[in-house]
Amino acid sequence: MMELIFLGTSSMVPTKERNHTSLLVRCKNYDILIDCGEGTQ
C-alpha cells in the first residue's frame, strides 16, 4: 500500500501557517521525500 503525506503546501515563499511544498511517499519499507523545500530535510 502506498501513502502520500503532504508536509507543506505553500508556494516557494513559506508563510506562518504553511511551509514550502514537500511530499512524503510511503511505500512498504521506503520513505521518499519529493520536492523538498528548505527546512524539510
PQR file of N, CA, C, O and H, with PARSE charges and radii, in Angstrom:
ATOM      1  N   MET A   1       0.843  -1.184   0.000 -0.4000 1.5000
ATOM      2  CA  MET A   1       0.000   0.000   0.000 -0.0000 2.0000
ATOM      3  C   MET A   1       0.883   1.240   0.000  0.5500 1.7000
ATOM      4  O   MET A   1       1.891   1.291   0.705 -0.5500 1.4000
ATOM      5  N   MET A   2       0.507   2.230  -0.783 -0.4000 1.5000
ATOM      6  CA  MET A   2       1.248   3.480  -0.855 -0.0000 2.0000
ATOM      7  C   MET A   2       0.465   4.572  -0.136  0.5500 1.7000
ATOM      8  O   MET A   2      -0.762   4.630  -0.211 -0.5500 1.4000
ATOM      9  H   MET A   2      -0.312   2.189  -1.356  0.4000 1.0000
ATOM     10  N   GLU A   3       1.199   5.435   0.562 -0.4000 1.5000
ATOM     11  CA  GLU A   3       0.581   6.540   1.295 -0.0000 2.0000
ATOM     12  C   GLU A   3       1.290   7.826   0.898  0.5500 1.7000
ATOM     13  O   GLU A   3       2.520   7.870   0.869 -0.5500 1.4000
ATOM     14  H   GLU A   3       2.196   5.388   0.623  0.4000 1.0000
ATOM     15  N   LEU A   4       0.525   8.879   0.590 -0.4000 1.5000
ATOM     16  CA  LEU A   4       1.075  10.191   0.274 -0.0000 2.0000
ATOM     17  C   LEU A   4       0.792  11.125   1.436  0.5500 1.7000
ATOM     18  O   LEU A   4      -0.354  11.266   1.864 -0.5500 1.4000
ATOM     19  H   LEU A   4      -0.474   8.843   0.613  0.4000 1.0000
ATOM     20  N   ILE A   5       1.841  11.765   1.947 -0.4000 1.5000
ATOM     21  CA  ILE A   5       1.698  12.669   3.084 -0.0000 2.0000
ATOM     22  C   ILE A   5       2.213  14.044   2.664  0.5500 1.7000
ATOM     23  O   ILE A   5       3.388  14.189   2.326 -0.5500 1.4000
ATOM     24  H   ILE A   5       2.772  11.651   1.600  0.4000 1.0000
ATOM     25  N   PHE A   6       1.352  15.039   2.684 -0.4000 1.5000
ATOM     26  CA  PHE A   6       1.740  16.399   2.332 -0.0000 2.0000
ATOM     27  C   PHE A   6       2.343  17.062   3.567  0.5500 1.7000
ATOM     28  O   PHE A   6       1.661  17.255   4.573 -0.5500 1.4000
ATOM     29  H   PHE A   6       0.398  14.921   2.958  0.4000 1.0000
ATOM     30  N   LEU A   7       3.635  17.411   3.482 -0.4000 1.5000
ATOM     31  CA  LEU A   7       4.329  18.031   4.607 -0.0000 2.0000
ATOM     32  C   LEU A   7       4.257  19.553   4.536  0.5500 1.7000
ATOM     33  O   LEU A   7       4.368  20.232   5.557 -0.5500 1.4000
ATOM     34  H   LEU A   7       4.189  17.255   2.664  0.4000 1.0000
ATOM     35  N   GLY A   8       4.075  20.076   3.358 -0.4000 1.5000
ATOM     36  CA  GLY A   8       3.949  21.514   3.161 -0.0000 2.0000
ATOM     37  C   GLY A   8       3.157  21.765   1.897  0.5500 1.7000
ATOM     38  O   GLY A   8       3.266  20.997   0.941 -0.5500 1.4000
ATOM     39  H   GLY A   8       3.985  19.525   2.529  0.4000 1.0000
ATOM     40  N   THR A   9       2.360  22.822   1.868 -0.4000 1.5000
ATOM     41  CA  THR A   9       1.507  23.080   0.705 -0.0000 2.0000
ATOM     42  C   THR A   9       1.568  24.532   0.251  0.5500 1.7000
ATOM     43  O   THR A   9       0.676  25.000  -0.457 -0.5500 1.4000
ATOM     44  H   THR A   9       2.271  23.446   2.644  0.4000 1.0000
ATOM     45  N   SER A  10       2.600  25.238   0.648 -0.4000 1.5000
ATOM     46  CA  SER A  10       2.743  26.639   0.265 -0.0000 2.0000
ATOM     47  C   SER A  10       3.519  26.742  -1.047  0.5500 1.7000
ATOM     48  O   SER A  10       3.992  25.734  -1.573 -0.5500 1.4000
ATOM     49  H   SER A  10       3.325  24.859   1.223  0.4000 1.0000
ATOM     50  N   SER A  11       3.645  27.931  -1.559 -0.4000 1.5000
ATOM     51  CA  SER A  11       4.464  28.144  -2.755 -0.0000 2.0000
ATOM     52  C   SER A  11       5.933  28.229  -2.343  0.5500 1.7000
ATOM     53  O   SER A  11       6.296  27.752  -1.268 -0.5500 1.4000
ATOM     54  H   SER A  11       3.261  28.750  -1.132  0.4000 1.0000
ATOM     55  N   MET A  12       6.783  28.829  -3.181 -0.4000 1.5000
ATOM     56  CA  MET A  12       8.207  28.878  -2.855 -0.0000 2.0000
ATOM     57  C   MET A  12       8.525  29.822  -1.693  0.5500 1.7000
ATOM     58  O   MET A  12       9.643  29.808  -1.179 -0.5500 1.4000
ATOM     59  H   MET A  12       6.488  29.217  -4.054  0.4000 1.0000
ATOM     60  N   VAL A  13       7.570  30.631  -1.281 -0.4000 1.5000
ATOM     61  CA  VAL A  13       7.760  31.505  -0.120 -0.0000 2.0000
ATOM     62  C   VAL A  13       6.852  31.009   1.002  0.5500 1.7000
ATOM     63  O   VAL A  13       5.630  31.096   0.886 -0.5500 1.4000
ATOM     64  H   VAL A  13       6.661  30.643  -1.699  0.4000 1.0000
ATOM     65  N   PRO A  14       7.434  30.486   2.095 -0.5600 1.5000
ATOM     66  CA  PRO A  14       6.596  29.955   3.175  0.2800 2.0000
ATOM     67  C   PRO A  14       5.865  31.074   3.911  0.5500 1.7000
ATOM     68  O   PRO A  14       6.295  32.227   3.910 -0.5500 1.4000
ATOM     69  N   THR A  15       4.762  30.710   4.529 -0.4000 1.5000
ATOM     70  CA  THR A  15       4.034  31.650   5.370 -0.0000 2.0000
ATOM     71  C   THR A  15       4.086  31.141   6.806  0.5500 1.7000
ATOM     72  O   THR A  15       4.654  30.083   7.074 -0.5500 1.4000
ATOM     73  H   THR A  15       4.413  29.773   4.530  0.4000 1.0000
ATOM     74  N   LYS A  16       3.506  31.880   7.708 -0.4000 1.5000
ATOM     75  CA  LYS A  16       3.486  31.479   9.115 -0.0000 2.0000
ATOM     76  C   LYS A  16       2.701  30.179   9.314  0.5500 1.7000
ATOM     77  O   LYS A  16       3.032  29.376  10.186 -0.5500 1.4000
ATOM     78  H   LYS A  16       3.045  32.740   7.490  0.4000 1.0000
ATOM     79  N   GLU A  17       1.668  29.981   8.508 -0.4000 1.5000
ATOM     80  CA  GLU A  17       0.793  28.813   8.650 -0.0000 2.0000
ATOM     81  C   GLU A  17       1.173  27.642   7.745  0.5500 1.7000
ATOM     82  O   GLU A  17       0.801  26.501   8.022 -0.5500 1.4000
ATOM     83  H   GLU A  17       1.399  30.633   7.800  0.4000 1.0000
ATOM     84  N   ARG A  18       1.914  27.913   6.661 -0.4000 1.5000
ATOM     85  CA  ARG A  18       2.200  26.862   5.672 -0.0000 2.0000
ATOM     86  C   ARG A  18       3.674  26.869   5.289  0.5500 1.7000
ATOM     87  O   ARG A  18       4.258  27.921   5.030 -0.5500 1.4000
ATOM     88  H   ARG A  18       2.216  28.839   6.435  0.4000 1.0000
ATOM     89  N   ASN A  19       4.268  25.669   5.259 -0.4000 1.5000
ATOM     90  CA  ASN A  19       5.672  25.533   4.898 -0.0000 2.0000
ATOM     91  C   ASN A  19       5.809  25.323   3.390  0.5500 1.7000
ATOM     92  O   ASN A  19       4.813  25.178   2.682 -0.5500 1.4000
ATOM     93  H   ASN A  19       3.794  24.814   5.470  0.4000 1.0000
ATOM     94  N   HIS A  20       7.068  25.306   2.901 -0.4000 1.5000
ATOM     95  CA  HIS A  20       7.348  25.046   1.485 -0.0000 2.0000
ATOM     96  C   HIS A  20       6.668  23.756   1.034  0.5500 1.7000
ATOM     97  O   HIS A  20       6.393  22.868   1.842 -0.5500 1.4000
ATOM     98  H   HIS A  20       7.877  25.424   3.476  0.4000 1.0000
ATOM     99  N   THR A  21       6.403  23.670  -0.259 -0.4000 1.5000
ATOM    100  CA  THR A  21       5.831  22.455  -0.826 -0.0000 2.0000
ATOM    101  C   THR A  21       6.765  21.276  -0.608  0.5500 1.7000
ATOM    102  O   THR A  21       7.954  21.364  -0.913 -0.5500 1.4000
ATOM    103  H   THR A  21       6.625  24.392  -0.914  0.4000 1.0000
ATOM    104  N   SER A  22       6.251  20.189  -0.093 -0.4000 1.5000
ATOM    105  CA  SER A  22       7.007  18.946   0.044 -0.0000 2.0000
ATOM    106  C   SER A  22       6.029  17.800   0.251  0.5500 1.7000
ATOM    107  O   SER A  22       4.932  17.977   0.780 -0.5500 1.4000
ATOM    108  H   SER A  22       5.285  20.117   0.155  0.4000 1.0000
ATOM    109  N   LEU A  23       6.457  16.626  -0.181 -0.4000 1.5000
ATOM    110  CA  LEU A  23       5.592  15.455  -0.179 -0.0000 2.0000
ATOM    111  C   LEU A  23       6.396  14.243   0.257  0.5500 1.7000
ATOM    112  O   LEU A  23       7.523  14.045  -0.195 -0.5500 1.4000
ATOM    113  H   LEU A  23       7.348  16.482  -0.611  0.4000 1.0000
ATOM    114  N   LEU A  24       5.821  13.436   1.132 -0.4000 1.5000
ATOM    115  CA  LEU A  24       6.436  12.186   1.573 -0.0000 2.0000
ATOM    116  C   LEU A  24       5.638  11.030   0.983  0.5500 1.7000
ATOM    117  O   LEU A  24       4.423  10.946   1.162 -0.5500 1.4000
ATOM    118  H   LEU A  24       4.905  13.597   1.499  0.4000 1.0000
ATOM    119  N   VAL A  25       6.331  10.142   0.279 -0.4000 1.5000
ATOM    120  CA  VAL A  25       5.705   8.941  -0.280 -0.0000 2.0000
ATOM    121  C   VAL A  25       6.140   7.769   0.578  0.5500 1.7000
ATOM    122  O   VAL A  25       7.334   7.496   0.696 -0.5500 1.4000
ATOM    123  H   VAL A  25       7.318  10.211   0.134  0.4000 1.0000
ATOM    124  N   ARG A  26       5.193   7.077   1.174 -0.4000 1.5000
ATOM    125  CA  ARG A  26       5.467   5.890   1.985 -0.0000 2.0000
ATOM    126  C   ARG A  26       4.984   4.675   1.224  0.5500 1.7000
ATOM    127  O   ARG A  26       3.811   4.584   0.861 -0.5500 1.4000
ATOM    128  H   ARG A  26       4.222   7.299   1.078  0.4000 1.0000
ATOM    129  N   CYS A  27       5.889   3.742   0.983 -0.4000 1.5000
ATOM    130  CA  CYS A  27       5.550   2.531   0.250 -0.0000 2.0000
ATOM    131  C   CYS A  27       6.352   1.379   0.830  0.5500 1.7000
ATOM    132  O   CYS A  27       7.578   1.359   0.725 -0.5500 1.4000
ATOM    133  H   CYS A  27       6.841   3.817   1.278  0.4000 1.0000
ATOM    134  N   LYS A  28       5.674   0.427   1.438 -0.4000 1.5000
ATOM    135  CA  LYS A  28       6.293  -0.728   2.083 -0.0000 2.0000
ATOM    136  C   LYS A  28       7.348  -0.278   3.085  0.5500 1.7000
ATOM    137  O   LYS A  28       7.007   0.315   4.109 -0.5500 1.4000
ATOM    138  H   LYS A  28       4.677   0.443   1.524  0.4000 1.0000
ATOM    139  N   ASN A  29       8.625  -0.548   2.813 -0.4000 1.5000
ATOM    140  CA  ASN A  29       9.704  -0.209   3.751 -0.0000 2.0000
ATOM    141  C   ASN A  29      10.444   1.065   3.373  0.5500 1.7000
ATOM    142  O   ASN A  29      11.524   1.323   3.905 -0.5500 1.4000
ATOM    143  H   ASN A  29       8.902  -1.029   1.981  0.4000 1.0000
ATOM    144  N   TYR A  30       9.891   1.872   2.466 -0.4000 1.5000
ATOM    145  CA  TYR A  30      10.581   3.052   1.973 -0.0000 2.0000
ATOM    146  C   TYR A  30       9.811   4.326   2.297  0.5500 1.7000
ATOM    147  O   TYR A  30       8.581   4.359   2.247 -0.5500 1.4000
ATOM    148  H   TYR A  30       9.014   1.663   2.034  0.4000 1.0000
ATOM    149  N   ASP A  31      10.562   5.373   2.632 -0.4000 1.5000
ATOM    150  CA  ASP A  31      10.033   6.730   2.746 -0.0000 2.0000
ATOM    151  C   ASP A  31      10.819   7.578   1.760  0.5500 1.7000
ATOM    152  O   ASP A  31      12.047   7.630   1.828 -0.5500 1.4000
ATOM    153  H   ASP A  31      11.560   5.346   2.673  0.4000 1.0000
ATOM    154  N   ILE A  32      10.122   8.248   0.839 -0.4000 1.5000
ATOM    155  CA  ILE A  32      10.779   9.047  -0.186 -0.0000 2.0000
ATOM    156  C   ILE A  32      10.239  10.470  -0.112  0.5500 1.7000
ATOM    157  O   ILE A  32       9.030  10.684  -0.203 -0.5500 1.4000
ATOM    158  H   ILE A  32       9.124   8.207   0.783  0.4000 1.0000
ATOM    159  N   LEU A  33      11.144  11.456   0.056 -0.4000 1.5000
ATOM    160  CA  LEU A  33      10.757  12.861   0.050 -0.0000 2.0000
ATOM    161  C   LEU A  33      10.817  13.383  -1.378  0.5500 1.7000
ATOM    162  O   LEU A  33      11.795  13.154  -2.089 -0.5500 1.4000
ATOM    163  H   LEU A  33      12.126  11.283   0.131  0.4000 1.0000
ATOM    164  N   ILE A  34       9.765  14.089  -1.796 -0.4000 1.5000
ATOM    165  CA  ILE A  34       9.689  14.643  -3.145 -0.0000 2.0000
ATOM    166  C   ILE A  34       9.462  16.146  -3.042  0.5500 1.7000
ATOM    167  O   ILE A  34       8.679  16.617  -2.217 -0.5500 1.4000
ATOM    168  H   ILE A  34       8.971  14.276  -1.218  0.4000 1.0000
ATOM    169  N   ASP A  35      10.161  16.889  -3.897 -0.4000 1.5000
ATOM    170  CA  ASP A  35      10.006  18.345  -3.966 -0.0000 2.0000
ATOM    171  C   ASP A  35      10.224  18.977  -2.591  0.5500 1.7000
ATOM    172  O   ASP A  35       9.396  19.756  -2.118 -0.5500 1.4000
ATOM    173  H   ASP A  35      10.797  16.507  -4.568  0.4000 1.0000
ATOM    174  N   CYS A  36      11.332  18.637  -1.964 -0.4000 1.5000
ATOM    175  CA  CYS A  36      11.619  19.085  -0.594 -0.0000 2.0000
ATOM    176  C   CYS A  36      11.964  20.563  -0.548  0.5500 1.7000
ATOM    177  O   CYS A  36      12.924  21.005  -1.179 -0.5500 1.4000
ATOM    178  H   CYS A  36      12.005  18.004  -2.348  0.4000 1.0000
ATOM    179  N   GLY A  37      11.194  21.308   0.186 -0.4000 1.5000
ATOM    180  CA  GLY A  37      11.501  22.707   0.403 -0.0000 2.0000
ATOM    181  C   GLY A  37      12.551  22.863   1.498  0.5500 1.7000
ATOM    182  O   GLY A  37      12.829  21.923   2.243 -0.5500 1.4000
ATOM    183  H   GLY A  37      10.415  20.949   0.698  0.4000 1.0000
ATOM    184  N   GLU A  38      13.123  24.047   1.588 -0.4000 1.5000
ATOM    185  CA  GLU A  38      14.140  24.335   2.601 -0.0000 2.0000
ATOM    186  C   GLU A  38      13.593  24.059   3.993  0.5500 1.7000
ATOM    187  O   GLU A  38      12.484  24.480   4.323 -0.5500 1.4000
ATOM    188  H   GLU A  38      12.897  24.811   0.983  0.4000 1.0000
ATOM    189  N   GLY A  39      14.371  23.349   4.811 -0.4000 1.5000
ATOM    190  CA  GLY A  39      13.963  23.043   6.173 -0.0000 2.0000
ATOM    191  C   GLY A  39      13.146  21.763   6.303  0.5500 1.7000
ATOM    192  O   GLY A  39      12.801  21.366   7.416 -0.5500 1.4000
ATOM    193  H   GLY A  39      15.272  23.007   4.543  0.4000 1.0000
ATOM    194  N   THR A  40      12.832  21.110   5.185 -0.4000 1.5000
ATOM    195  CA  THR A  40      12.053  19.872   5.233 -0.0000 2.0000
ATOM    196  C   THR A  40      12.937  18.665   5.488  0.5500 1.7000
ATOM    197  O   THR A  40      12.522  17.717   6.154 -0.5500 1.4000
ATOM    198  H   THR A  40      13.113  21.432   4.281  0.4000 1.0000
ATOM    199  N   GLN A  41      14.164  18.697   4.958 -0.4000 1.5000
ATOM    200  CA  GLN A  41      15.063  17.551   5.027 -0.0000 2.0000
ATOM    201  C   GLN A  41      15.383  17.188   6.454  0.5500 1.7000
ATOM    202  O   GLN A  41      16.130  16.241   6.697 -0.5500 1.4000
ATOM    203  H   GLN A  41      14.501  19.468   4.417  0.4000 1.0000
TER
END
